[in-house]
């Protein structure tokens, strides 16, 4: 079976996000008011083949833990879509 994973990796809320702070300030400078907090992360789209959804989820979770996210500084979540 073919799957597509939509993975979001974000900095932990307890950690300072300098990119997010800069964006929040700049939004005010360009007339976009009322933004209190901005967090900057990354979005990863990955296609893979696996025997079933459970195997695909396990492989994506392993990829996130080993390579895509730094668990000390980031958290991740993903959605899995079956491709026809």
Phi and psi restraints in degrees (range 20) as a CNS / XPLOR table:
assign (resid 1 and name C) (resid 2 and name N)
       (resid 2 and name CA) (resid 2 and name C) 1.0 -107.7 20.0 2
assign (resid 2 and name N) (resid 2 and name CA)
       (resid 2 and name C) (resid 3 and name N) 1.0 141.2 20.0 2
assign (resid 2 and name C) (resid 3 and name N)
       (resid 3 and name CA) (resid 3 and name C) 1.0 -134.5 20.0 2
assign (resid 3 and name N) (resid 3 and name CA)
       (resid 3 and name C) (resid 4 and name N) 1.0 156.3 20.0 2
assign (resid 3 and name C) (resid 4 and name N)
       (resid 4 and name CA) (resid 4 and name C) 1.0 -123.9 20.0 2
assign (resid 4 and name N) (resid 4 and name CA)
       (resid 4 and name C) (resid 5 and name N) 1.0 129.1 20.0 2
assign (resid 4 and name C) (resid 5 and name N)
       (resid 5 and name CA) (resid 5 and name C) 1.0 -104.8 20.0 2
assign (resid 5 and name N) (resid 5 and name CA)
       (resid 5 and name C) (resid 6 and name N) 1.0 134.0 20.0 2
assign (resid 5 and name C) (resid 6 and name N)
       (resid 6 and name CA) (resid 6 and name C) 1.0 -109.9 20.0 2
assign (resid 6 and name N) (resid 6 and name CA)
       (resid 6 and name C) (resid 7 and name N) 1.0 108.1 20.0 2
assign (resid 6 and name C) (resid 7 and name N)
       (resid 7 and name CA) (resid 7 and name C) 1.0 -111.9 20.0 2
assign (resid 7 and name N) (resid 7 and name CA)
       (resid 7 and name C) (resid 8 and name N) 1.0 130.6 20.0 2
assign (resid 7 and name C) (resid 8 and name N)
       (resid 8 and name CA) (resid 8 and name C) 1.0 -115.6 20.0 2
assign (resid 8 and name N) (resid 8 and name CA)
       (resid 8 and name C) (resid 9 and name N) 1.0 126.7 20.0 2
assign (resid 8 and name C) (resid 9 and name N)
       (resid 9 and name CA) (resid 9 and name C) 1.0 -117.8 20.0 2
assign (resid 9 and name N) (resid 9 and name CA)
       (resid 9 and name C) (resid 10 and name N) 1.0 124.5 20.0 2
assign (resid 9 and name C) (resid 10 and name N)
       (resid 10 and name CA) (resid 10 and name C) 1.0 -130.2 20.0 2
assign (resid 10 and name N) (resid 10 and name CA)
       (resid 10 and name C) (resid 11 and name N) 1.0 150.6 20.0 2
assign (resid 10 and name C) (resid 11 and name N)
       (resid 11 and name CA) (resid 11 and name C) 1.0 -66.6 20.0 2
assign (resid 11 and name N) (resid 11 and name CA)
       (resid 11 and name C) (resid 12 and name N) 1.0 148.0 20.0 2
assign (resid 11 and name C) (resid 12 and name N)
       (resid 12 and name CA) (resid 12 and name C) 1.0 -61.3 20.0 2
assign (resid 12 and name N) (resid 12 and name CA)
       (resid 12 and name C) (resid 13 and name N) 1.0 143.4 20.0 2
assign (resid 12 and name C) (resid 13 and name N)
       (resid 13 and name CA) (resid 13 and name C) 1.0 -62.6 20.0 2
assign (resid 13 and name N) (resid 13 and name CA)
       (resid 13 and name C) (resid 14 and name N) 1.0 -27.6 20.0 2
assign (resid 13 and name C) (resid 14 and name N)
       (resid 14 and name CA) (resid 14 and name C) 1.0 -72.7 20.0 2
assign (resid 14 and name N) (resid 14 and name CA)
       (resid 14 and name C) (resid 15 and name N) 1.0 -14.7 20.0 2
assign (resid 14 and name C) (resid 15 and name N)
       (resid 15 and name CA) (resid 15 and name C) 1.0 -98.8 20.0 2
assign (resid 15 and name N) (resid 15 and name CA)
       (resid 15 and name C) (resid 16 and name N) 1.0 146.4 20.0 2
assign (resid 15 and name C) (resid 16 and name N)
       (resid 16 and name CA) (resid 16 and name C) 1.0 -65.6 20.0 2
assign (resid 16 and name N) (resid 16 and name CA)
       (resid 16 and name C) (resid 17 and name N) 1.0 137.5 20.0 2
assign (resid 16 and name C) (resid 17 and name N)
       (resid 17 and name CA) (resid 17 and name C) 1.0 -116.4 20.0 2
assign (resid 17 and name N) (resid 17 and name CA)
       (resid 17 and name C) (resid 18 and name N) 1.0 90.6 20.0 2
assign (resid 17 and name C) (resid 18 and name N)
       (resid 18 and name CA) (resid 18 and name C) 1.0 -60.1 20.0 2
assign (resid 18 and name N) (resid 18 and name CA)
       (resid 18 and name C) (resid 19 and name N) 1.0 -36.4 20.0 2
assign (resid 18 and name C) (resid 19 and name N)
       (resid 19 and name CA) (resid 19 and name C) 1.0 -64.2 20.0 2
assign (resid 19 and name N) (resid 19 and name CA)
       (resid 19 and name C) (resid 20 and name N) 1.0 -43.0 20.0 2
assign (resid 19 and name C) (resid 20 and name N)
       (resid 20 and name CA) (resid 20 and name C) 1.0 -63.1 20.0 2
assign (resid 20 and name N) (resid 20 and name CA)
       (resid 20 and name C) (resid 21 and name N) 1.0 -41.9 20.0 2
assign (resid 20 and name C) (resid 21 and name N)
       (resid 21 and name CA) (resid 21 and name C) 1.0 -62.0 20.0 2
assign (resid 21 and name N) (resid 21 and name CA)
       (resid 21 and name C) (resid 22 and name N) 1.0 -42.7 20.0 2
assign (resid 21 and name C) (resid 22 and name N)
       (resid 22 and name CA) (resid 22 and name C) 1.0 -62.8 20.0 2
assign (resid 22 and name N) (resid 22 and name CA)
       (resid 22 and name C) (resid 23 and name N) 1.0 -44.8 20.0 2
assign (resid 22 and name C) (resid 23 and name N)
       (resid 23 and name CA) (resid 23 and name C) 1.0 -63.4 20.0 2
assign (resid 23 and name N) (resid 23 and name CA)
       (resid 23 and name C) (resid 24 and name N) 1.0 -41.4 20.0 2
assign (resid 23 and name C) (resid 24 and name N)
       (resid 24 and name CA) (resid 24 and name C) 1.0 -58.2 20.0 2
assign (resid 24 and name N) (resid 24 and name CA)
       (resid 24 and name C) (resid 25 and name N) 1.0 -45.8 20.0 2
assign (resid 24 and name C) (resid 25 and name N)
       (resid 25 and name CA) (resid 25 and name C) 1.0 -64.3 20.0 2
assign (resid 25 and name N) (resid 25 and name CA)
       (resid 25 and name C) (resid 26 and name N) 1.0 -43.3 20.0 2
assign (resid 25 and name C) (resid 26 and name N)
       (resid 26 and name CA) (resid 26 and name C) 1.0 -68.7 20.0 2
assign (resid 26 and name N) (resid 26 and name CA)
       (resid 26 and name C) (resid 27 and name N) 1.0 -33.1 20.0 2
assign (resid 26 and name C) (resid 27 and name N)
       (resid 27 and name CA) (resid 27 and name C) 1.0 -60.3 20.0 2
assign (resid 27 and name N) (resid 27 and name CA)
       (resid 27 and name C) (resid 28 and name N) 1.0 -41.5 20.0 2
assign (resid 27 and name C) (resid 28 and name N)
       (resid 28 and name CA) (resid 28 and name C) 1.0 -62.8 20.0 2
assign (resid 28 and name N) (resid 28 and name CA)
       (resid 28 and name C) (resid 29 and name N) 1.0 -36.9 20.0 2
assign (resid 28 and name C) (resid 29 and name N)
       (resid 29 and name CA) (resid 29 and name C) 1.0 -68.0 20.0 2
assign (resid 29 and name N) (resid 29 and name CA)
       (resid 29 and name C) (resid 30 and name N) 1.0 -23.9 20.0 2
assign (resid 29 and name C) (resid 30 and name N)
       (resid 30 and name CA) (resid 30 and name C) 1.0 -102.7 20.0 2
assign (resid 30 and name N) (resid 30 and name CA)
       (resid 30 and name C) (resid 31 and name N) 1.0 16.9 20.0 2
assign (resid 30 and name C) (resid 31 and name N)
       (resid 31 and name CA) (resid 31 and name C) 1.0 88.4 20.0 2
assign (resid 31 and name N) (resid 31 and name CA)
       (resid 31 and name C) (resid 32 and name N) 1.0 12.2 20.0 2
assign (resid 31 and name C) (resid 32 and name N)
       (resid 32 and name CA) (resid 32 and name C) 1.0 -101.5 20.0 2
assign (resid 32 and name N) (resid 32 and name CA)
       (resid 32 and name C) (resid 33 and name N) 1.0 98.0 20.0 2
assign (resid 32 and name C) (resid 33 and name N)
       (resid 33 and name CA) (resid 33 and name C) 1.0 -91.5 20.0 2
assign (resid 33 and name N) (resid 33 and name CA)
       (resid 33 and name C) (resid 34 and name N) 1.0 161.7 20.0 2
assign (resid 33 and name C) (resid 34 and name N)
       (resid 34 and name CA) (resid 34 and name C) 1.0 88.2 20.0 2
assign (resid 34 and name N) (resid 34 and name CA)
       (resid 34 and name C) (resid 35 and name N) 1.0 -0.2 20.0 2
assign (resid 34 and name C) (resid 35 and name N)
       (resid 35 and name CA) (resid 35 and name C) 1.0 -80.8 20.0 2
assign (resid 35 and name N) (resid 35 and name CA)
       (resid 35 and name C) (resid 36 and name N) 1.0 121.1 20.0 2
assign (resid 35 and name C) (resid 36 and name N)
       (resid 36 and name CA) (resid 36 and name C) 1.0 -95.3 20.0 2
assign (resid 36 and name N) (resid 36 and name CA)
       (resid 36 and name C) (resid 37 and name N) 1.0 -35.8 20.0 2
assign (resid 36 and name C) (resid 37 and name N)
       (resid 37 and name CA) (resid 37 and name C) 1.0 -152.5 20.0 2
assign (resid 37 and name N) (resid 37 and name CA)
       (resid 37 and name C) (resid 38 and name N) 1.0 139.4 20.0 2
assign (resid 37 and name C) (resid 38 and name N)
       (resid 38 and name CA) (resid 38 and name C) 1.0 -131.3 20.0 2
assign (resid 38 and name N) (resid 38 and name CA)
       (resid 38 and name C) (resid 39 and name N) 1.0 133.3 20.0 2
assign (resid 38 and name C) (resid 39 and name N)
       (resid 39 and name CA) (resid 39 and name C) 1.0 -118.3 20.0 2
assign (resid 39 and name N) (resid 39 and name CA)
       (resid 39 and name C) (resid 40 and name N) 1.0 136.6 20.0 2
assign (resid 39 and name C) (resid 40 and name N)
       (resid 40 and name CA) (resid 40 and name C) 1.0 -112.5 20.0 2
assign (resid 40 and name N) (resid 40 and name CA)
       (resid 40 and name C) (resid 41 and name N) 1.0 127.1 20.0 2
assign (resid 40 and name C) (resid 41 and name N)
       (resid 41 and name CA) (resid 41 and name C) 1.0 -133.3 20.0 2
assign (resid 41 and name N) (resid 41 and name CA)
       (resid 41 and name C) (resid 42 and name N) 1.0 -153.9 20.0 2
assign (resid 41 and name C) (resid 42 and name N)
       (resid 42 and name CA) (resid 42 and name C) 1.0 -137.0 20.0 2
assign (resid 42 and name N) (resid 42 and name CA)
       (resid 42 and name C) (resid 43 and name N) 1.0 149.2 20.0 2
assign (resid 42 and name C) (resid 43 and name N)
       (resid 43 and name CA) (resid 43 and name C) 1.0 -116.6 20.0 2
assign (resid 43 and name N) (resid 43 and name CA)
       (resid 43 and name C) (resid 44 and name N) 1.0 128.7 20.0 2
assign (resid 43 and name C) (resid 44 and name N)
       (resid 44 and name CA) (resid 44 and name C) 1.0 -123.1 20.0 2
assign (resid 44 and name N) (resid 44 and name CA)
       (resid 44 and name C) (resid 45 and name N) 1.0 131.5 20.0 2
assign (resid 44 and name C) (resid 45 and name N)
       (resid 45 and name CA) (resid 45 and name C) 1.0 -113.2 20.0 2
assign (resid 45 and name N) (resid 45 and name CA)
       (resid 45 and name C) (resid 46 and name N) 1.0 128.6 20.0 2
assign (resid 45 and name C) (resid 46 and name N)
       (resid 46 and name CA) (resid 46 and name C) 1.0 -136.5 20.0 2
assign (resid 46 and name N) (resid 46 and name CA)
       (resid 46 and name C) (resid 47 and name N) 1.0 133.7 20.0 2
assign (resid 46 and name C) (resid 47 and name N)
       (resid 47 and name CA) (resid 47 and name C) 1.0 -106.8 20.0 2
assign (resid 47 and name N) (resid 47 and name CA)
       (resid 47 and name C) (resid 48 and name N) 1.0 140.2 20.0 2
assign (resid 47 and name C) (resid 48 and name N)
       (resid 48 and name CA) (resid 48 and name C) 1.0 -150.5 20.0 2
assign (resid 48 and name N) (resid 48 and name CA)
       (resid 48 and name C) (resid 49 and name N) 1.0 162.5 20.0 2
assign (resid 48 and name C) (resid 49 and name N)
       (resid 49 and name CA) (resid 49 and name C) 1.0 -111.1 20.0 2
assign (resid 49 and name N) (resid 49 and name CA)
       (resid 49 and name C) (resid 50 and name N) 1.0 138.1 20.0 2
assign (resid 49 and name C) (resid 50 and name N)
       (resid 50 and name CA) (resid 50 and name C) 1.0 -151.7 20.0 2
assign (resid 50 and name N) (resid 50 and name CA)
       (resid 50 and name C) (resid 51 and name N) 1.0 161.1 20.0 2
assign (resid 50 and name C) (resid 51 and name N)
       (resid 51 and name CA) (resid 51 and name C) 1.0 -65.5 20.0 2
assign (resid 51 and name N) (resid 51 and name CA)
       (resid 51 and name C) (resid 52 and name N) 1.0 -36.1 20.0 2
assign (resid 51 and name C) (resid 52 and name N)
       (resid 52 and name CA) (resid 52 and name C) 1.0 -157.0 20.0 2
assign (resid 52 and name N) (resid 52 and name CA)
       (resid 52 and name C) (resid 53 and name N) 1.0 177.9 20.0 2
assign (resid 52 and name C) (resid 53 and name N)
       (resid 53 and name CA) (resid 53 and name C) 1.0 -64.9 20.0 2
assign (resid 53 and name N) (resid 53 and name CA)
       (resid 53 and name C) (resid 54 and name N) 1.0 -38.5 20.0 2
assign (resid 53 and name C) (resid 54 and name N)
       (resid 54 and name CA) (resid 54 and name C) 1.0 -61.6 20.0 2
assign (resid 54 and name N) (resid 54 and name CA)
       (resid 54 and name C) (resid 55 and name N) 1.0 -42.9 20.0 2
assign (resid 54 and name C) (resid 55 and name N)
       (resid 55 and name CA) (resid 55 and name C) 1.0 -65.1 20.0 2
assign (resid 55 and name N) (resid 55 and name CA)
       (resid 55 and name C) (resid 56 and name N) 1.0 -41.9 20.0 2
assign (resid 55 and name C) (resid 56 and name N)
       (resid 56 and name CA) (resid 56 and name C) 1.0 -61.6 20.0 2
assign (resid 56 and name N) (resid 56 and name CA)
       (resid 56 and name C) (resid 57 and name N) 1.0 -44.9 20.0 2
assign (resid 56 and name C) (resid 57 and name N)
       (resid 57 and name CA) (resid 57 and name C) 1.0 -61.6 20.0 2
assign (resid 57 and name N) (resid 57 and name CA)
       (resid 57 and name C) (resid 58 and name N) 1.0 -42.9 20.0 2
assign (resid 57 and name C) (resid 58 and name N)
       (resid 58 and name CA) (resid 58 and name C) 1.0 -62.6 20.0 2
assign (resid 58 and name N) (resid 58 and name CA)
       (resid 58 and name C) (resid 59 and name N) 1.0 -41.6 20.0 2
assign (resid 58 and name C) (resid 59 and name N)
       (resid 59 and name CA) (resid 59 and name C) 1.0 -68.7 20.0 2
assign (resid 59 and name N) (resid 59 and name CA)
       (resid 59 and name C) (resid 60 and name N) 1.0 -40.3 20.0 2
assign (resid 59 and name C) (resid 60 and name N)
       (resid 60 and name CA) (resid 60 and name C) 1.0 -66.3 20.0 2
assign (resid 60 and name N) (resid 60 and name CA)
       (resid 60 and name C) (resid 61 and name N) 1.0 -43.8 20.0 2
assign (resid 60 and name C) (resid 61 and name N)
       (resid 61 and name CA) (resid 61 and name C) 1.0 -59.6 20.0 2
assign (resid 61 and name N) (resid 61 and name CA)
       (resid 61 and name C) (resid 62 and name N) 1.0 -43.0 20.0 2
assign (resid 61 and name C) (resid 62 and name N)
       (resid 62 and name CA) (resid 62 and name C) 1.0 -63.2 20.0 2
assign (resid 62 and name N) (resid 62 and name CA)
       (resid 62 and name C) (resid 63 and name N) 1.0 -42.5 20.0 2
assign (resid 62 and name C) (resid 63 and name N)
       (resid 63 and name CA) (resid 63 and name C) 1.0 -61.7 20.0 2
assign (resid 63 and name N) (resid 63 and name CA)
       (resid 63 and name C) (resid 64 and name N) 1.0 -41.2 20.0 2
assign (resid 63 and name C) (resid 64 and name N)
       (resid 64 and name CA) (resid 64 and name C) 1.0 -64.3 20.0 2
assign (resid 64 and name N) (resid 64 and name CA)
       (resid 64 and name C) (resid 65 and name N) 1.0 -45.2 20.0 2
assign (resid 64 and name C) (resid 65 and name N)
       (resid 65 and name CA) (resid 65 and name C) 1.0 -67.3 20.0 2
assign (resid 65 and name N) (resid 65 and name CA)
       (resid 65 and name C) (resid 66 and name N) 1.0 -37.2 20.0 2
assign (resid 65 and name C) (resid 66 and name N)
       (resid 66 and name CA) (resid 66 and name C) 1.0 -90.3 20.0 2
assign (resid 66 and name N) (resid 66 and name CA)
       (resid 66 and name C) (resid 67 and name N) 1.0 -26.4 20.0 2
assign (resid 66 and name C) (resid 67 and name N)
       (resid 67 and name CA) (resid 67 and name C) 1.0 -139.1 20.0 2
assign (resid 67 and name N) (resid 67 and name CA)
       (resid 67 and name C) (resid 68 and name N) 1.0 -42.7 20.0 2
assign (resid 67 and name C) (resid 68 and name N)
       (resid 68 and name CA) (resid 68 and name C) 1.0 -81.7 20.0 2
assign (resid 68 and name N) (resid 68 and name CA)
       (resid 68 and name C) (resid 69 and name N) 1.0 -27.2 20.0 2
assign (resid 68 and name C) (resid 69 and name N)
       (resid 69 and name CA) (resid 69 and name C) 1.0 -130.2 20.0 2
assign (resid 69 and name N) (resid 69 and name CA)
       (resid 69 and name C) (resid 70 and name N) 1.0 146.0 20.0 2
assign (resid 69 and name C) (resid 70 and name N)
       (resid 70 and name CA) (resid 70 and name C) 1.0 -97.6 20.0 2
assign (resid 70 and name N) (resid 70 and name CA)
       (resid 70 and name C) (resid 71 and name N) 1.0 104.9 20.0 2
assign (resid 70 and name C) (resid 71 and name N)
       (resid 71 and name CA) (resid 71 and name C) 1.0 -63.1 20.0 2
assign (resid 71 and name N) (resid 71 and name CA)
       (resid 71 and name C) (resid 72 and name N) 1.0 -16.7 20.0 2
assign (resid 71 and name C) (resid 72 and name N)
       (resid 72 and name CA) (resid 72 and name C) 1.0 -74.0 20.0 2
assign (resid 72 and name N) (resid 72 and name CA)
       (resid 72 and name C) (resid 73 and name N) 1.0 -31.2 20.0 2
assign (resid 72 and name C) (resid 73 and name N)
       (resid 73 and name CA) (resid 73 and name C) 1.0 -119.4 20.0 2
assign (resid 73 and name N) (resid 73 and name CA)
       (resid 73 and name C) (resid 74 and name N) 1.0 -14.7 20.0 2
assign (resid 73 and name C) (resid 74 and name N)
       (resid 74 and name CA) (resid 74 and name C) 1.0 -135.3 20.0 2
assign (resid 74 and name N) (resid 74 and name CA)
       (resid 74 and name C) (resid 75 and name N) 1.0 158.2 20.0 2
assign (resid 74 and name C) (resid 75 and name N)
       (resid 75 and name CA) (resid 75 and name C) 1.0 -123.3 20.0 2
assign (resid 75 and name N) (resid 75 and name CA)
       (resid 75 and name C) (resid 76 and name N) 1.0 163.0 20.0 2
assign (resid 75 and name C) (resid 76 and name N)
       (resid 76 and name CA) (resid 76 and name C) 1.0 -139.6 20.0 2
assign (resid 76 and name N) (resid 76 and name CA)
       (resid 76 and name C) (resid 77 and name N) 1.0 159.7 20.0 2
assign (resid 76 and name C) (resid 77 and name N)
       (resid 77 and name CA) (resid 77 and name C) 1.0 -148.2 20.0 2
assign (resid 77 and name N) (resid 77 and name CA)
       (resid 77 and name C) (resid 78 and name N) 1.0 155.6 20.0 2
assign (resid 77 and name C) (resid 78 and name N)
       (resid 78 and name CA) (resid 78 and name C) 1.0 -148.8 20.0 2
assign (resid 78 and name N) (resid 78 and name CA)
       (resid 78 and name C) (resid 79 and name N) 1.0 154.0 20.0 2
assign (resid 78 and name C) (resid 79 and name N)
       (resid 79 and name CA) (resid 79 and name C) 1.0 -115.9 20.0 2
assign (resid 79 and name N) (resid 79 and name CA)
       (resid 79 and name C) (resid 80 and name N) 1.0 146.9 20.0 2
assign (resid 79 and name C) (resid 80 and name N)
       (resid 80 and name CA) (resid 80 and name C) 1.0 -120.3 20.0 2
assign (resid 80 and name N) (resid 80 and name CA)
       (resid 80 and name C) (resid 81 and name N) 1.0 130.9 20.0 2
assign (resid 80 and name C) (resid 81 and name N)
       (resid 81 and name CA) (resid 81 and name C) 1.0 -119.6 20.0 2
assign (resid 81 and name N) (resid 81 and name CA)
       (resid 81 and name C) (resid 82 and name N) 1.0 133.1 20.0 2
assign (resid 81 and name C) (resid 82 and name N)
       (resid 82 and name CA) (resid 82 and name C) 1.0 -80.1 20.0 2
assign (resid 82 and name N) (resid 82 and name CA)
       (resid 82 and name C) (resid 83 and name N) 1.0 129.0 20.0 2
assign (resid 82 and name C) (resid 83 and name N)
       (resid 83 and name CA) (resid 83 and name C) 1.0 -96.2 20.0 2
assign (resid 83 and name N) (resid 83 and name CA)
       (resid 83 and name C) (resid 84 and name N) 1.0 137.4 20.0 2
